[in-house]
Amino acid sequence: MFVSDFRKEFYDLVQSQRVLLFVASDVDALCACKILQALFQCDHVQYTLVPVSGWQELETAYLEHKEQFRYFILINCGANVDLLDILQPDEDAIFFVCDTHRPVNVVNVYNDTQIKLLIKQDDDLEVPAYDDLFRDEEEDEEHSGNDSDESEPSEKRTRLEEELVERTMKRRQRKEWEARRRDILFDYEQYEYHGTSSAIVMFDLAWMLSKDLNDMLWWAIVGLTDQWVQDRITQMKYVTDVGILQRHVSRHNHRNEDEENTLSVDCTRISFEYDLCLALYHHWSLYDSLCNTSYTAARFKLWSVHGQKRLQEFLADMGLPLKQVKQKFQSMDISLKENLQEMIEESANKFGMKDMRIQTFSIHFGFKHKFLASDVVFATMSLMESPEKDGSGTDRFIQALDSLSRNNLDKLYLGLELAKKQLQATQQTIASCLCTNLVISQGPFLYCSLMEGTPDVVLFSKPVSLSLLSRHLLKSFVCSTKNRRCKLLPLVMAAPLSVEQGTVTMVGIPPETDSSDRKNFFGRAFEKAAESTNSRTLHNHFDLSVIELKTEDRSKFLDALVSLLS
């Protein structure tokens, strides 16, 4: 059931209870969690936080804690499956689900007692009508002819014939209804996509309660930017949500000139910016950022000698000396930095790159520390998916959560260093895939598989890192190929997960087109291909388009996928 009044039907209910928070391992979920934690801290709400990275962990954690809690909050997990079927909860358990995954499962939508959906109704949900999906079981009364019936045999026969016709009609209607229901559900569940950021939904709740702080607003901005970095929403949706947040930024960070002097030095300031879409360039050199941002790397074709030449020409066109662009951005001459954005945009237009700037936000902690929202997204993501063996998933989750607080800037800077390594590894892997022709057309989709022993392959066994690599690889492939048909194809990518168990992680990415609505059909396709071939797969990830697969089943699984999508 959709919650219409978040304050009455959600917050006032949990305020006096002990609640259990299940939080998925993505940056938007972390930001939503931080906002909710801050609200709970204000009102002294007791809660337990459990990070979950997949359905198995969610089930295990629920079984472990279900005796102690009645109210459960799920952030970025649980909306797109039948939650009651998976968890089999007691009848008095109540689940509040704040999730960006779409489509929302119809059982969750029409369950009025146990499932409460904290989802913005103005999202384009298109949920089918109740009567099209559910109908009360009609018990056909079996009229067996009564021997004691005193009516004439001919009348009895007529009545029996009528009943038989009626029963046949009902059966036919039932079959037609079931076929229609299957079609409606197929159309509704065919594509996977994402709705409004959970962090924005939680910030709206804080605003409704008049408890919104600048920190909460920043977390909402980071949650939205995470969706943009991971290509989960359309450009139109991103710009719309940026506009909404911009009004909040003006409200929170407005200062009269007279007041300016009275601000403390270490205050937090958020500002709207029309900045360059170059990854981490404030904390890196401009040269490294140009080489490792997917947009510029793909447009220049930096994996080729010709591409490297074009980059040099681009820098020459701007009149920037190599010595300046290869040193840390903060050490560049101030005279160059002043007009840098205009210079880059002007030259980028000459080189056919029209989208060099993006609407975004930045935060200042005092005078020394300035971060763009995308910097924080990359840093937090890298901390969460760090391949280091010494920490458990929960430790990494807590570290990533801590890095979002302004009093833990050392963790944020550590995340930025990890993010640089991740971005470099991504571009090197893309270069080797394109130079060795690893991206092959399978007919209805492109396919690329990373081999065991590839440098940095361990970085891409995690789903978010592999998804980002796949998106960037597809962008680069579209820029490099001359085959028009291949430019419109989606991509399936596989990377080794565990050599001991013989498993791979597989991810499906929708086609890279300007008009793309970011809807992904691979979730259902993967399920059907696995069913038809009895492949040993594990659909454990909250994104349905990411699966784990036994290496020896890979070829038959791909064959089934080809025939399914042809």
Disulfide bonds with the S-S distance in Angstrom:
none
